[in-house]
Amino acid sequence: MPRIQGFEAYRLAMPRGRRPESILVRVTADDGMAGWGEVPGSDVCWADIEERVGPALLGLDWDLPEEVGGVGGLGGSAAASATDIACWDLWCRRQGSPLSHSLGGTRTSIMAGARLSAEPTLDVLLTRVNRLVGAGYTRVTVAVCPGWDIEPVRAVRQAFPALALQADAGEGYTEAPEHLAALEALDAYGLVAIERPFTGGDLPAHARLQRQIATAVCLDPADVETVDSAIAMNAGRMLGLRIARLGGLTAARGAHDRALAAGWDTWCGGADGFGIGQAAAVALASLPGFDLPSDLTETPMATAVVSPPVSVTGGVVAVPLTQSGLGHDIDETAVARLASQSLRIPA
């Protein structure tokens, strides 16, 4: 594999602060071929890319993208996630292979789920769920928290009895009696899962809750080691896998493989962005263990840097298979136009 001779990073923000910012990275091999990655942006992530990840990648010897994190000591961080995606994209483009196939994907399309934040009233919540169901989404996740849990779930279930409904607790509960009573009460509403009921590191609490309810407890792991521990402890039956949280496609695929072998359900969590992150999530969601609808957001036309934009049609996202790598062209002019900050190593 040619060495990486160029590394670039760009900070992009949606107009008028409508969505969080992203950081895009571009890695270039010595033959001029490039790969792209994206991660949700922050000052900490940008500093990590500038001071550690970018310089470490230059001149690195690697043959396969899954080697990069270990060889360069780059694994396990949000900044490394963008680099991992970019190296996968570069490697697949050189091989002439779609990213989904190189990861082991078998699907040609993905069922899309949708996620709603906590709404101010039940009427607003039901209106938004109705809009999503009308658009073809087959699974909807609603946010719950202590004091706003049983009532909204009951209202959505009564209005949409056949909907695959999931509750995201956002790590907002403890094992206090009133909290456990509310979580156990949700078991009566035929939920696909109760997601993130407790803090992510408290696997014993998740295991105790799973023994008390029939609904699957869904974890949001930050690393593959947590997945191994959760499976060993029976601390749930489902994983929501987010590429940026896990540190890249390599770790996310590893978590998927472990869940599939253990008989756990999985779904892929996408993120708002400029298209590169969504494209990577689509490729990951094509793996055979992702039997549940995945949270795959559309790329707004006005801010997409990928062509064609990632789109949801009738609740379905097509997996691009006719083009190598991410399956999308990158509009570098749009990247430069939308960037508020840029970095090039070597400068």
NUKE-435540 format. One record per residue (C-alpha): residue number from 1; chain; x, y, z. Coordinates in nm, 2 decimals, decimal comma. Example, Ala and Ser with C-alpha at 12.3 -4.5 7.8 and 13.67 -1.06 7.14 Angstrom:
# residues 2
<site 1; 'A'; <1,23; -0,45; 0,78>>
<site 2; 'A'; <1,37; -0,11; 0,71>>
END
This chain:
# residues 347
<site 1; 'A'; <0,00; 0,00; 0,00>>
<site 2; 'A'; <0,14; 0,34; -0,09>>
<site 3; 'A'; <0,24; 0,56; 0,21>>
<site 4; 'A'; <0,02; 0,85; 0,31>>
<site 5; 'A'; <0,20; 1,17; 0,19>>
<site 6; 'A'; <-0,08; 1,42; 0,26>>
<site 7; 'A'; <-0,33; 1,49; 0,53>>
<site 8; 'A'; <-0,60; 1,76; 0,53>>
<site 9; 'A'; <-0,87; 1,85; 0,77>>
<site 10; 'A'; <-1,17; 2,09; 0,74>>
<site 11; 'A'; <-1,41; 2,22; 1,00>>
<site 12; 'A'; <-1,76; 2,27; 0,85>>
<site 13; 'A'; <-2,07; 2,41; 1,02>>
<site 14; 'A'; <-2,43; 2,41; 0,89>>
<site 15; 'A'; <-2,56; 2,76; 0,81>>
<site 16; 'A'; <-2,72; 2,96; 1,09>>
<site 17; 'A'; <-2,62; 2,70; 1,35>>
<site 18; 'A'; <-2,90; 2,46; 1,25>>
<site 19; 'A'; <-2,69; 2,15; 1,31>>
<site 20; 'A'; <-2,37; 2,06; 1,49>>
<site 21; 'A'; <-2,04; 2,10; 1,30>>
<site 22; 'A'; <-1,84; 1,83; 1,14>>
<site 23; 'A'; <-1,47; 1,77; 1,08>>
<site 24; 'A'; <-1,38; 1,62; 0,74>>
<site 25; 'A'; <-1,04; 1,46; 0,68>>
<site 26; 'A'; <-0,87; 1,38; 0,35>>
<site 27; 'A'; <-0,58; 1,13; 0,33>>
<site 28; 'A'; <-0,37; 1,12; 0,01>>
<site 29; 'A'; <-0,14; 0,84; -0,10>>
<site 30; 'A'; <0,19; 0,90; -0,28>>
<site 31; 'A'; <0,01; 0,80; -0,61>>
<site 32; 'A'; <-0,23; 1,09; -0,57>>
<site 33; 'A'; <-0,54; 0,88; -0,48>>
<site 34; 'A'; <-0,74; 1,01; -0,18>>
<site 35; 'A'; <-0,99; 0,89; 0,08>>
<site 36; 'A'; <-1,23; 1,10; 0,29>>
<site 37; 'A'; <-1,37; 1,06; 0,64>>
<site 38; 'A'; <-1,61; 1,26; 0,87>>
<site 39; 'A'; <-1,67; 1,29; 1,24>>
<site 40; 'A'; <-1,89; 1,52; 1,45>>
<site 41; 'A'; <-1,68; 1,82; 1,53>>
<site 42; 'A'; <-1,55; 1,98; 1,86>>
<site 43; 'A'; <-1,25; 2,18; 1,97>>
<site 44; 'A'; <-1,11; 1,87; 2,14>>
<site 45; 'A'; <-1,14; 1,66; 1,83>>
<site 46; 'A'; <-0,99; 1,93; 1,61>>
<site 47; 'A'; <-0,69; 1,96; 1,85>>
<site 48; 'A'; <-0,64; 1,59; 1,85>>
<site 49; 'A'; <-0,64; 1,58; 1,47>>
<site 50; 'A'; <-0,40; 1,87; 1,45>>
<site 51; 'A'; <-0,15; 1,76; 1,72>>
<site 52; 'A'; <-0,16; 1,38; 1,71>>
<site 53; 'A'; <-0,37; 1,20; 1,45>>
<site 54; 'A'; <-0,26; 1,39; 1,14>>
<site 55; 'A'; <0,11; 1,39; 1,21>>
<site 56; 'A'; <0,11; 1,02; 1,31>>
<site 57; 'A'; <-0,06; 0,91; 0,99>>
<site 58; 'A'; <0,21; 1,06; 0,76>>
<site 59; 'A'; <0,45; 0,80; 0,63>>
<site 60; 'A'; <0,27; 0,52; 0,81>>
<site 61; 'A'; <0,32; 0,17; 0,66>>
<site 62; 'A'; <0,00; -0,02; 0,63>>
<site 63; 'A'; <-0,15; -0,28; 0,40>>
<site 64; 'A'; <-0,51; -0,31; 0,52>>
<site 65; 'A'; <-0,73; -0,03; 0,67>>
<site 66; 'A'; <-0,80; -0,23; 0,99>>
<site 67; 'A'; <-0,43; -0,22; 1,07>>
<site 68; 'A'; <-0,41; 0,16; 1,09>>
<site 69; 'A'; <-0,55; 0,21; 1,44>>
<site 70; 'A'; <-0,31; -0,04; 1,59>>
<site 71; 'A'; <0,00; 0,04; 1,39>>
<site 72; 'A'; <-0,03; 0,41; 1,44>>
<site 73; 'A'; <-0,17; 0,41; 1,79>>
<site 74; 'A'; <-0,47; 0,60; 1,65>>
<site 75; 'A'; <-0,76; 0,38; 1,77>>
<site 76; 'A'; <-1,03; 0,46; 2,01>>
<site 77; 'A'; <-1,10; 0,83; 1,96>>
<site 78; 'A'; <-1,34; 1,05; 1,76>>
<site 79; 'A'; <-1,05; 1,20; 1,57>>
<site 80; 'A'; <-0,93; 0,85; 1,48>>
<site 81; 'A'; <-1,28; 0,76; 1,36>>
<site 82; 'A'; <-1,25; 1,01; 1,07>>
<site 83; 'A'; <-0,91; 0,88; 0,98>>
<site 84; 'A'; <-1,03; 0,52; 0,99>>
<site 85; 'A'; <-1,31; 0,60; 0,75>>
<site 86; 'A'; <-1,08; 0,79; 0,52>>
<site 87; 'A'; <-0,83; 0,50; 0,51>>
<site 88; 'A'; <-1,11; 0,25; 0,43>>
<site 89; 'A'; <-1,23; 0,48; 0,15>>
<site 90; 'A'; <-0,88; 0,51; 0,01>>
<site 91; 'A'; <-0,81; 0,14; 0,03>>
<site 92; 'A'; <-1,15; 0,05; -0,14>>
<site 93; 'A'; <-1,10; 0,31; -0,42>>
<site 94; 'A'; <-0,76; 0,15; -0,49>>
<site 95; 'A'; <-0,91; -0,20; -0,49>>
<site 96; 'A'; <-1,21; -0,09; -0,71>>
<site 97; 'A'; <-1,44; -0,22; -0,44>>
<site 98; 'A'; <-1,75; -0,06; -0,28>>
<site 99; 'A'; <-1,70; 0,00; 0,09>>
<site 100; 'A'; <-2,00; -0,21; 0,18>>
<site 101; 'A'; <-1,86; -0,51; 0,01>>
<site 102; 'A'; <-1,51; -0,47; 0,16>>
<site 103; 'A'; <-1,66; -0,45; 0,51>>
<site 104; 'A'; <-1,86; -0,77; 0,44>>
<site 105; 'A'; <-2,20; -0,62; 0,36>>
<site 106; 'A'; <-2,46; -0,82; 0,19>>
<site 107; 'A'; <-2,75; -0,58; 0,16>>
<site 108; 'A'; <-2,85; -0,37; -0,14>>
<site 109; 'A'; <-3,08; -0,14; 0,07>>
<site 110; 'A'; <-3,13; -0,04; 0,43>>
<site 111; 'A'; <-3,45; 0,01; 0,62>>
<site 112; 'A'; <-3,43; 0,35; 0,79>>
<site 113; 'A'; <-3,54; 0,43; 1,14>>
<site 114; 'A'; <-3,60; 0,78; 1,27>>
<site 115; 'A'; <-3,52; 0,94; 1,61>>
<site 116; 'A'; <-3,72; 1,21; 1,79>>
<site 117; 'A'; <-3,60; 1,43; 2,07>>
<site 118; 'A'; <-3,82; 1,50; 2,37>>
<site 119; 'A'; <-4,12; 1,70; 2,25>>
<site 120; 'A'; <-4,29; 1,97; 2,46>>
<site 121; 'A'; <-4,64; 1,82; 2,43>>
<site 122; 'A'; <-4,80; 1,49; 2,34>>
<site 123; 'A'; <-4,98; 1,66; 2,04>>
<site 124; 'A'; <-4,64; 1,77; 1,89>>
<site 125; 'A'; <-4,50; 1,43; 1,95>>
<site 126; 'A'; <-4,78; 1,25; 1,78>>
<site 127; 'A'; <-4,78; 1,49; 1,49>>
<site 128; 'A'; <-4,41; 1,43; 1,43>>
<site 129; 'A'; <-4,45; 1,05; 1,46>>
<site 130; 'A'; <-4,74; 1,06; 1,21>>
<site 131; 'A'; <-4,52; 1,26; 0,97>>
<site 132; 'A'; <-4,24; 1,00; 0,99>>
<site 133; 'A'; <-4,48; 0,70; 0,95>>
<site 134; 'A'; <-4,63; 0,87; 0,65>>
<site 135; 'A'; <-4,28; 0,91; 0,50>>
<site 136; 'A'; <-4,23; 0,53; 0,53>>
<site 137; 'A'; <-4,02; 0,50; 0,84>>
<site 138; 'A'; <-4,08; 0,16; 1,00>>
<site 139; 'A'; <-3,92; 0,23; 1,33>>
<site 140; 'A'; <-3,93; 0,54; 1,55>>
<site 141; 'A'; <-3,73; 0,61; 1,86>>
<site 142; 'A'; <-3,87; 0,85; 2,11>>
<site 143; 'A'; <-3,67; 1,02; 2,39>>
<site 144; 'A'; <-3,78; 0,95; 2,74>>
<site 145; 'A'; <-3,66; 1,07; 3,08>>
<site 146; 'A'; <-3,78; 1,05; 3,44>>
<site 147; 'A'; <-4,13; 1,21; 3,45>>
<site 148; 'A'; <-4,17; 1,19; 3,07>>
<site 149; 'A'; <-4,17; 0,83; 2,98>>
<site 150; 'A'; <-4,49; 0,62; 3,04>>
<site 151; 'A'; <-4,73; 0,89; 2,91>>
<site 152; 'A'; <-4,56; 0,96; 2,57>>
<site 153; 'A'; <-4,49; 0,59; 2,50>>
<site 154; 'A'; <-4,85; 0,50; 2,58>>
<site 155; 'A'; <-4,98; 0,78; 2,36>>
<site 156; 'A'; <-4,76; 0,68; 2,06>>
<site 157; 'A'; <-4,85; 0,31; 2,10>>
<site 158; 'A'; <-5,22; 0,38; 2,12>>
<site 159; 'A'; <-5,20; 0,60; 1,81>>
<site 160; 'A'; <-4,97; 0,36; 1,61>>
<site 161; 'A'; <-5,03; 0,01; 1,74>>
<site 162; 'A'; <-4,83; -0,16; 1,46>>
<site 163; 'A'; <-4,53; 0,08; 1,47>>
<site 164; 'A'; <-4,19; -0,06; 1,58>>
<site 165; 'A'; <-4,13; 0,17; 1,87>>
<site 166; 'A'; <-3,81; 0,22; 2,07>>
<site 167; 'A'; <-3,75; 0,44; 2,38>>
<site 168; 'A'; <-3,42; 0,62; 2,43>>
<site 169; 'A'; <-3,36; 0,69; 2,79>>
<site 170; 'A'; <-3,03; 0,88; 2,73>>
<site 171; 'A'; <-2,86; 0,73; 3,04>>
<site 172; 'A'; <-3,10; 0,93; 3,25>>
<site 173; 'A'; <-3,22; 0,67; 3,49>>
<site 174; 'A'; <-3,08; 0,51; 3,81>>
<site 175; 'A'; <-3,18; 0,21; 4,01>>
<site 176; 'A'; <-3,39; 0,42; 4,24>>
<site 177; 'A'; <-3,72; 0,25; 4,30>>
<site 178; 'A'; <-3,93; 0,51; 4,12>>
<site 179; 'A'; <-3,70; 0,49; 3,81>>
<site 180; 'A'; <-3,70; 0,11; 3,80>>
<site 181; 'A'; <-4,08; 0,11; 3,83>>
<site 182; 'A'; <-4,11; 0,34; 3,53>>
<site 183; 'A'; <-3,87; 0,13; 3,32>>
<site 184; 'A'; <-4,05; -0,19; 3,41>>
<site 185; 'A'; <-4,39; -0,02; 3,33>>
<site 186; 'A'; <-4,26; 0,05; 2,97>>
<site 187; 'A'; <-4,24; -0,33; 2,93>>
<site 188; 'A'; <-4,62; -0,33; 2,87>>
<site 189; 'A'; <-4,61; -0,13; 2,54>>
<site 190; 'A'; <-4,44; -0,38; 2,30>>
<site 191; 'A'; <-4,12; -0,18; 2,26>>
<site 192; 'A'; <-3,84; -0,29; 2,03>>
<site 193; 'A'; <-3,60; -0,19; 2,30>>
<site 194; 'A'; <-3,52; 0,04; 2,59>>
<site 195; 'A'; <-3,20; 0,22; 2,49>>
<site 196; 'A'; <-2,93; 0,35; 2,72>>
<site 197; 'A'; <-3,13; 0,33; 3,05>>
<site 198; 'A'; <-2,83; 0,38; 3,27>>
<site 199; 'A'; <-2,48; 0,52; 3,24>>
<site 200; 'A'; <-2,29; 0,32; 2,98>>
<site 201; 'A'; <-2,03; 0,18; 3,22>>
<site 202; 'A'; <-2,28; 0,03; 3,46>>
<site 203; 'A'; <-2,32; -0,30; 3,30>>
<site 204; 'A'; <-2,44; -0,48; 3,61>>
<site 205; 'A'; <-2,74; -0,24; 3,63>>
<site 206; 'A'; <-2,83; -0,32; 3,27>>
<site 207; 'A'; <-2,80; -0,69; 3,34>>
<site 208; 'A'; <-3,03; -0,66; 3,64>>
<site 209; 'A'; <-3,29; -0,46; 3,44>>
<site 210; 'A'; <-3,27; -0,71; 3,15>>
<site 211; 'A'; <-3,36; -0,99; 3,39>>
<site 212; 'A'; <-3,67; -0,80; 3,50>>
<site 213; 'A'; <-3,82; -0,71; 3,17>>
<site 214; 'A'; <-3,90; -0,89; 2,84>>
<site 215; 'A'; <-3,82; -0,58; 2,63>>
<site 216; 'A'; <-3,46; -0,58; 2,50>>
<site 217; 'A'; <-3,22; -0,35; 2,68>>
<site 218; 'A'; <-3,01; -0,17; 2,41>>
<site 219; 'A'; <-2,65; -0,06; 2,48>>
<site 220; 'A'; <-2,45; 0,22; 2,31>>
<site 221; 'A'; <-2,10; 0,08; 2,35>>
<site 222; 'A'; <-1,79; 0,30; 2,32>>
<site 223; 'A'; <-1,55; 0,01; 2,25>>
<site 224; 'A'; <-1,53; -0,35; 2,16>>
<site 225; 'A'; <-1,42; -0,45; 2,51>>
<site 226; 'A'; <-1,75; -0,32; 2,65>>
<site 227; 'A'; <-1,94; -0,53; 2,39>>
<site 228; 'A'; <-1,75; -0,84; 2,51>>
<site 229; 'A'; <-1,82; -0,77; 2,87>>
<site 230; 'A'; <-2,19; -0,69; 2,81>>
<site 231; 'A'; <-2,24; -1,02; 2,62>>
<site 232; 'A'; <-2,06; -1,21; 2,89>>
<site 233; 'A'; <-2,28; -1,05; 3,16>>
<site 234; 'A'; <-2,61; -1,07; 2,96>>
<site 235; 'A'; <-2,64; -0,70; 3,01>>
<site 236; 'A'; <-2,89; -0,66; 2,73>>
<site 237; 'A'; <-2,99; -0,81; 2,39>>
<site 238; 'A'; <-2,93; -0,53; 2,15>>
<site 239; 'A'; <-2,65; -0,29; 2,04>>
<site 240; 'A'; <-2,68; 0,05; 1,87>>
<site 241; 'A'; <-2,35; 0,10; 1,69>>
<site 242; 'A'; <-2,22; 0,45; 1,62>>
<site 243; 'A'; <-1,91; 0,48; 1,41>>
<site 244; 'A'; <-1,77; 0,79; 1,57>>
<site 245; 'A'; <-1,84; 0,67; 1,92>>
<site 246; 'A'; <-1,66; 0,34; 1,86>>
<site 247; 'A'; <-1,36; 0,51; 1,69>>
<site 248; 'A'; <-1,42; 0,41; 1,33>>
<site 249; 'A'; <-1,55; 0,14; 1,09>>
<site 250; 'A'; <-1,30; -0,11; 1,20>>
<site 251; 'A'; <-1,41; -0,12; 1,56>>
<site 252; 'A'; <-1,78; -0,09; 1,46>>
<site 253; 'A'; <-1,75; -0,39; 1,24>>
<site 254; 'A'; <-1,58; -0,58; 1,52>>
<site 255; 'A'; <-1,86; -0,50; 1,76>>
<site 256; 'A'; <-2,11; -0,61; 1,49>>
<site 257; 'A'; <-1,93; -0,94; 1,45>>
<site 258; 'A'; <-1,94; -1,01; 1,82>>
<site 259; 'A'; <-2,30; -0,93; 1,85>>
<site 260; 'A'; <-2,40; -1,14; 1,55>>
<site 261; 'A'; <-2,21; -1,44; 1,69>>
<site 262; 'A'; <-2,38; -1,40; 2,03>>
<site 263; 'A'; <-2,73; -1,37; 1,88>>
<site 264; 'A'; <-2,77; -1,00; 1,98>>
<site 265; 'A'; <-2,97; -0,76; 1,75>>
<site 266; 'A'; <-2,79; -0,46; 1,61>>
<site 267; 'A'; <-2,87; -0,14; 1,43>>
<site 268; 'A'; <-2,64; 0,13; 1,30>>
<site 269; 'A'; <-2,66; 0,48; 1,43>>
<site 270; 'A'; <-2,60; 0,76; 1,18>>
<site 271; 'A'; <-2,53; 1,13; 1,25>>
<site 272; 'A'; <-2,62; 1,46; 1,10>>
<site 273; 'A'; <-2,34; 1,58; 0,87>>
<site 274; 'A'; <-2,23; 1,67; 0,52>>
<site 275; 'A'; <-2,27; 1,32; 0,36>>
<site 276; 'A'; <-1,94; 1,14; 0,42>>
<site 277; 'A'; <-2,04; 1,02; 0,77>>
<site 278; 'A'; <-2,38; 0,91; 0,64>>
<site 279; 'A'; <-2,23; 0,72; 0,35>>
<site 280; 'A'; <-2,00; 0,53; 0,59>>
<site 281; 'A'; <-2,30; 0,45; 0,81>>
<site 282; 'A'; <-2,49; 0,31; 0,51>>
<site 283; 'A'; <-2,20; 0,09; 0,42>>
<site 284; 'A'; <-2,17; -0,04; 0,78>>
<site 285; 'A'; <-2,55; -0,10; 0,80>>
<site 286; 'A'; <-2,53; -0,33; 0,50>>
<site 287; 'A'; <-2,36; -0,60; 0,72>>
<site 288; 'A'; <-2,57; -0,91; 0,78>>
<site 289; 'A'; <-2,62; -0,85; 1,15>>
<site 290; 'A'; <-2,81; -0,52; 1,11>>
<site 291; 'A'; <-3,15; -0,67; 1,08>>
<site 292; 'A'; <-3,33; -0,38; 1,25>>
<site 293; 'A'; <-3,39; -0,04; 1,08>>
<site 294; 'A'; <-3,09; 0,19; 1,12>>
<site 295; 'A'; <-3,08; 0,56; 1,21>>
<site 296; 'A'; <-2,97; 0,69; 0,87>>
<site 297; 'A'; <-3,03; 1,06; 0,81>>
<site 298; 'A'; <-3,06; 1,23; 0,48>>
<site 299; 'A'; <-2,80; 1,48; 0,36>>
<site 300; 'A'; <-2,95; 1,82; 0,30>>
<site 301; 'A'; <-2,90; 1,92; -0,07>>
<site 302; 'A'; <-2,77; 2,27; 0,02>>
<site 303; 'A'; <-2,49; 2,14; 0,23>>
<site 304; 'A'; <-2,40; 1,80; 0,09>>
<site 305; 'A'; <-2,04; 1,75; -0,02>>
<site 306; 'A'; <-2,12; 1,41; -0,16>>
<site 307; 'A'; <-2,28; 1,34; -0,50>>
<site 308; 'A'; <-2,54; 1,20; -0,50>>
<site 309; 'A'; <-2,65; 1,30; -0,15>>
<site 310; 'A'; <-2,75; 1,02; 0,09>>
<site 311; 'A'; <-3,13; 1,01; 0,06>>
<site 312; 'A'; <-3,42; 0,82; 0,22>>
<site 313; 'A'; <-3,70; 0,72; -0,01>>
<site 314; 'A'; <-4,01; 0,56; 0,14>>
<site 315; 'A'; <-3,81; 0,47; 0,45>>
<site 316; 'A'; <-3,54; 0,29; 0,25>>
<site 317; 'A'; <-3,18; 0,39; 0,18>>
<site 318; 'A'; <-3,00; 0,24; -0,12>>
<site 319; 'A'; <-2,65; 0,10; -0,08>>
<site 320; 'A'; <-2,43; 0,24; -0,35>>
<site 321; 'A'; <-2,26; -0,05; -0,53>>
<site 322; 'A'; <-2,16; 0,09; -0,87>>
<site 323; 'A'; <-1,87; 0,30; -0,74>>
<site 324; 'A'; <-1,57; 0,21; -0,53>>
<site 325; 'A'; <-1,51; 0,35; -0,18>>
<site 326; 'A'; <-1,79; 0,54; -0,01>>
<site 327; 'A'; <-1,98; 0,52; -0,34>>
<site 328; 'A'; <-2,01; 0,90; -0,38>>
<site 329; 'A'; <-1,81; 1,17; -0,54>>
<site 330; 'A'; <-1,67; 1,44; -0,31>>
<site 331; 'A'; <-1,73; 1,80; -0,41>>
<site 332; 'A'; <-1,40; 1,95; -0,30>>
<site 333; 'A'; <-1,52; 2,30; -0,41>>
<site 334; 'A'; <-1,81; 2,27; -0,17>>
<site 335; 'A'; <-1,58; 2,15; 0,11>>
<site 336; 'A'; <-1,36; 2,46; 0,07>>
<site 337; 'A'; <-1,66; 2,69; 0,05>>
<site 338; 'A'; <-1,82; 2,55; 0,37>>
<site 339; 'A'; <-1,50; 2,52; 0,57>>
<site 340; 'A'; <-1,45; 2,77; 0,86>>
<site 341; 'A'; <-1,11; 2,63; 0,94>>
<site 342; 'A'; <-0,86; 2,41; 0,75>>
<site 343; 'A'; <-0,54; 2,23; 0,81>>
<site 344; 'A'; <-0,28; 2,07; 0,59>>
<site 345; 'A'; <0,00; 1,84; 0,70>>
<site 346; 'A'; <0,27; 1,89; 0,58>>
<site 347; 'A'; <0,17; 2,25; 0,55>>
END
